[in-house]
């Protein structure tokens, strides 16, 4: 079970890093188009949460593992919201 948890953590860590990198690029390009300070702050907080979850010790009864993809989904939704807000302001 421990080996599976380490493998799962490495996979999710790699996905989170890629997502955070893409999110950073998206936010950088969208920040010029339409200021959305609350959405951008939410995105940054979620990216920080994803990083903290990846660094957290143990699996916390499975809750940490369940939280990781949910935070990733939330990051995606906020990014989509920023894009929609940018498109609406044009």
C-alpha positions as CSV (number, residue, x, y, z in Angstrom):
1,X,0.0,0.0,0.0
2,X,2.8,2.4,0.8
3,X,4.4,1.9,-2.6
4,X,1.0,2.7,-4.3
5,X,0.7,5.9,-2.2
6,X,4.2,7.0,-3.2
7,X,3.5,6.3,-6.9
8,X,0.1,8.0,-6.6
9,X,1.7,11.0,-5.0
10,X,4.5,11.3,-7.6
11,X,1.9,11.1,-10.4
12,X,-0.3,13.7,-8.8
13,X,2.6,15.9,-8.0
14,X,3.7,15.9,-11.7
15,X,0.1,16.7,-12.8
16,X,-0.1,19.5,-10.2
17,X,3.2,21.0,-11.3
18,X,2.1,20.9,-15.0
19,X,-1.3,22.4,-14.1
20,X,0.3,25.1,-12.0
21,X,2.7,26.0,-14.8
22,X,-0.2,26.2,-17.3
23,X,-2.2,28.2,-14.9
24,X,0.6,30.7,-14.4
25,X,0.9,31.2,-18.2
26,X,-2.9,31.6,-18.5
27,X,-3.1,34.1,-15.7
28,X,-0.2,36.1,-17.0
29,X,-1.8,36.4,-20.4
30,X,-5.3,37.1,-19.0
31,X,-4.1,39.6,-16.5
32,X,-3.3,42.0,-19.3
33,X,-6.8,41.6,-20.9
34,X,-9.1,42.2,-18.0
35,X,-8.3,42.7,-14.3
36,X,-10.0,40.1,-12.2
37,X,-8.2,40.4,-8.8
38,X,-10.6,38.1,-6.9
39,X,-10.4,35.3,-9.4
40,X,-6.7,35.6,-9.7
41,X,-6.3,35.6,-5.9
42,X,-8.5,32.5,-5.7
43,X,-6.4,30.8,-8.4
44,X,-3.2,31.6,-6.5
45,X,-4.7,30.3,-3.2
46,X,-5.8,27.0,-4.9
47,X,-2.4,26.6,-6.4
48,X,-0.9,27.0,-3.0
49,X,-3.3,24.5,-1.6
50,X,-2.4,22.0,-4.2
51,X,1.3,22.5,-3.4
52,X,0.6,22.1,0.4
53,X,-1.4,18.9,-0.2
54,X,1.4,17.4,-2.3
55,X,3.9,18.2,0.5
56,X,1.7,16.9,3.3
57,X,2.9,13.8,5.1
58,X,0.9,10.6,5.1
59,X,-2.5,10.1,3.4
60,X,-4.8,11.3,6.3
61,X,-7.1,8.3,5.9
62,X,-7.5,8.9,2.2
63,X,-8.8,12.4,2.5
64,X,-5.6,14.1,1.3
65,X,-5.6,11.8,-1.8
66,X,-9.3,12.7,-2.5
67,X,-8.6,16.4,-2.0
68,X,-5.8,16.6,-4.5
69,X,-7.9,16.0,-7.7
70,X,-10.7,18.2,-6.3
71,X,-8.3,21.1,-5.8
72,X,-7.1,20.5,-9.4
73,X,-10.7,20.6,-10.6
74,X,-11.2,23.8,-8.7
75,X,-8.1,25.3,-10.4
76,X,-9.5,24.4,-13.8
77,X,-12.9,25.9,-13.0
78,X,-11.3,29.2,-11.8
79,X,-9.2,29.3,-15.0
80,X,-12.3,28.8,-17.1
81,X,-14.1,31.5,-15.1
82,X,-11.2,33.9,-15.8
83,X,-11.4,33.1,-19.5
84,X,-15.1,33.6,-19.6
85,X,-14.9,36.9,-17.7
86,X,-12.2,38.1,-20.1
87,X,-14.3,37.1,-23.1
88,X,-17.3,38.8,-21.7
89,X,-15.4,42.1,-21.1
90,X,-14.3,42.4,-24.8
